[in-house]
Each structure stands twice: as C-alpha cells, then as structure tokens.
Amino acid sequence: MVSSQVTALSQTGQSPIPLPVPFTPVVDYAHVINPETRKQLESIYVNLKQRADIEFAVVTVDTTGDQDIFEYSLAVARGWGVGSKGGEKAGFLLLVAIKDRKYFTQVSDHLEAISTMV
C-alpha cells in the first residue's frame, strides 16, 4: 500500500489493520508486550474509561512498510473509532512500529483541547 492509499484510508475511516473482535485496548500484532504490561495497560484503560470516559488503544505492528507513521496511525485511529474526529469522544491511540523504531500518539480533538489548558 502506498502512502496516498494510507492517506485515503485515514480520510475514509478504514484501517490498514483489522479491529480486533472483541475489542481490546491492547493489540500486540508485533508480539512484544509481556503479560504483566498488558494487564497494567488494560487496568489503566478501565480506570480512564470509568473515571473520565476516555478510551485508548495501544497497538504494536512490525512495520508500517513505507507508510508515514502519522498517516498510518491516523488511519488506524479513525478506522477503529478511537476518540472521534469531532471531539465528542475523548481518546488516543499509541501506535508503535517495532522494526521501524517509530511511534506516534494520535489524540482526539477533545483531549487536545484539554491538554492545551493544563
């Protein structure tokens, strides 16, 4: 998939990787997250969801290929519906491309607005 295709996916709400069913906030396609870390992240997810209605996902992939990490992570966030474009849902997605040695955190408009006030 070329960069323009990933950009198109991010605009249409399609993800370059499948949404896990059932949904889990920790998706380790690169197989690098140990069970203890997974439990900690899932506990953080539950606390944020219950206390502040913030949702997030942590995703690892081996590589984004030749795709820009920003565009790739944006396509995943939009395709999975983590947070929302209009800001009515607070959320973020951390995507880590292990072999690329890159990561990017996509933050919903709602959380961006809050973080600038702090």
ABEGO torsion letter per residue (X at the ends): XBAAAAAAAAAAGBBABBBBOBBBABBBAAGABBAAAAAAAAAAAAAAAAAAGBBBBBBBBABAEABBAAAAAAAAAAAAGBEBAAGABBBBBBBBBAAAGBBBBBBBAAAAAAAAAX
